[in-house]
């Protein structure tokens, strides 16, 4: 599973002390449906969408715009430069996004795919564009804002300010979805240093896993063996970028079979990950485009919880 250097976007935030997350109801009937996690997969979700199982037929919709962003950030006091590429799809009033590995797609895809029927992108596009198109579709059928208005998601306002302030607050909001006891081993699939710190502040013991980092800011070793982490962890926090590199299904099945919580933090495929709430995903921090690192003003992420564990 390959991931952009060093994996995940620049952390950007919720109030510096993340608000206490009241349990949020599982998605209502208007939300993407979920099925038993033993049978669920991203490819099956795409097939269900193509058949009209989640709303209008994608063949009747058009990708207004396809574009990409190449973004780099180094937070003050850190020694890691986060490099990320995103491909984005606009569908009417909503966007879908997916990070991708350098070289996976080329700029010509924006010219060739803008204005394409959505079903063509879902069937034939490279995986990152398929995920972005799926994210756009599911965001179109139920925006996170609407889910919050209906009481199924908790909006968290990220404070205006410098990247370091927003990073700390954002990752505190993600860690706030963890309901753990002191000393709980927390697998972290996709390492950003402020999230490592936020897990520690909640009493967890991070088990960091990343394909491009070898150590955290504090010298903790980072493994590239996801299966080792999934075997040892008592809870897992995973980046939405696992949707892009194809490892999401494995993480979902492993956490479900072991009965451990799976928390997803997603800019990539935030509405895609939402479709798996209650089917292996225990909680979700969803950050729709435009992502928080692209603004110094207040922005909003949305936190979802299911009623129980994985």
Secondary structure as GFF3:
##gff-version 3
##sequence-region A 1 310
A	DSSP	alpha_helix	42	50	.	.	.	ID=ss1
A	DSSP	three_ten_helix	58	60	.	.	.	ID=ss2
A	DSSP	beta_strand	65	73	.	.	.	ID=ss3
A	DSSP	beta_strand	82	91	.	.	.	ID=ss4
A	DSSP	beta_strand	94	100	.	.	.	ID=ss5
A	DSSP	alpha_helix	108	113	.	.	.	ID=ss6
A	DSSP	alpha_helix	118	124	.	.	.	ID=ss7
A	DSSP	alpha_helix	127	141	.	.	.	ID=ss8
A	DSSP	alpha_helix	144	149	.	.	.	ID=ss9
A	DSSP	beta_strand	154	158	.	.	.	ID=ss10
A	DSSP	alpha_helix	163	175	.	.	.	ID=ss11
A	DSSP	beta_strand	185	189	.	.	.	ID=ss12
A	DSSP	alpha_helix	193	201	.	.	.	ID=ss13
A	DSSP	beta_strand	205	209	.	.	.	ID=ss14
A	DSSP	alpha_helix	226	232	.	.	.	ID=ss15
A	DSSP	beta_strand	235	239	.	.	.	ID=ss16
A	DSSP	alpha_helix	242	245	.	.	.	ID=ss17
A	DSSP	alpha_helix	248	258	.	.	.	ID=ss18
A	DSSP	beta_strand	261	266	.	.	.	ID=ss19
A	DSSP	alpha_helix	270	274	.	.	.	ID=ss20
A	DSSP	beta_strand	283	286	.	.	.	ID=ss21
A	DSSP	three_ten_helix	292	294	.	.	.	ID=ss22
A	DSSP	beta_strand	299	305	.	.	.	ID=ss23
###
